[in-house]
Amino acid sequence: MNPLAGCLLVSALLFSVGIAGALTRRSAILVLAGIELMLNAANLNFIAFWRFGPHPEFLTGMIFVIFSIAVAAAEAAVGLALILAIYRFTRTSDVSEITEMKG
Amino acid sequence: MTLAFLILALLTVAGGVAAMTLRRLVHCALALTVAFAGLAALYLNLGAEFAGLAQLLVYVGAIAILIVFVVLLTRGGESDPEHVFSPAGLAGLVIALAVFAVLAWAVMTSAVAHGAQSTPAPQTSMLQIGLTLMQRYVLPLEVIALMLTAAMIGAVILALREKPTSPASPSPNPELRAR
């Protein structure tokens, strides 16, 4: 197994851990944390393909990761503000108790 | 695959697993910080210095602290530690395992897993990254700047405490006017 496959496997493992957390935890904060882990797994893939790809001098993967980190920061800020607003409205951050919009 | 890579990968995955399985939310946030720091070290190990330092600054420095603040503000530490997993948790676990199986199968059967690649680390300087960011990717950079501004204003407006609106208020948004 070469280094690229190792990176890809670590990234797949991290993505699975993130999706398991986002799907199984009750706390909305940890659901957001799971989504952040999935984003980070994708970033690790970009870095690995940039490092072991054929044209690292174009810096495509690196620049994509920098933009992705900026987007993730904005997403975390807005998501955590949303969790705060929902908590203020329902006095809970448990996603299985927030059933206002359940059909 | 070097020993350093294995140790860092183990640290990162262990941090992620701990963040998703621990019962107290503050412990989860701290384990998440370990996972983010391990990822930053992995980026440094792969030769991406700028991305690793950006990861360290943004994730370990900002997002982890933000998560800890929200945990404390929502009194997550006092939540019932007996019921941390949702009723449909088993289905979520099965879905995650299936996702990992598909991803691992795709990686191991693809052409990139075979063939010995031992390319030397690409030489990138901060000057090169800055020039690329300012010349070829200047339009995405401006879009990101606009998006960060919009996200900041949106987060502030969302997190503002709502005041009871009086019917005689001249402005439809008294909390905005109060700033």
Interface residues (C-beta under 8 A of the other chain):
Chain A: M1 N2 P3 L4 A5 G6 C7 L8 L9 V10 A12 L13 L14 F15 S16 V17 G18 I19 A20 G21 A22 L23 T24 R25 R26 S27 I29 L30 L32 A33 G34 E36 L37 N40 N43 L44 I47 A48 W50 R51 F52 P56 E57 F58 L59 M62 I63 V65 I66 F67 I69 A70 V71 A72 A73 A74 E75 A76 A77 V78 L80 A81 L82 I83 L84 A85 Y87 R88 S93 D94 V95 S96
Chain B: M1 T2 F5 A9 T12 V13 G16 V17 A19 M20 L25 C28 A29 L32 A35 F36 L39 L42 Y43 L46 G47 A48 F50 A51 A54 Q55 V58 Y59 A62 I63 L66 I67 V70 V71 L73 T74 G76 S79 H83 V84 F85 S86 P87 A88 G89 A91 G92 L93 I95 A96 L97 V99 F100 L103 A104 V107 M108 V112 A113 H114 G115 A116 Q117 S118 T119 A121 P122 T124 Q128 I129 T132 L133 Y137 P140 I144 M147 L148 A151 M152 G154 A155 V156 L158 A159 R161 E162
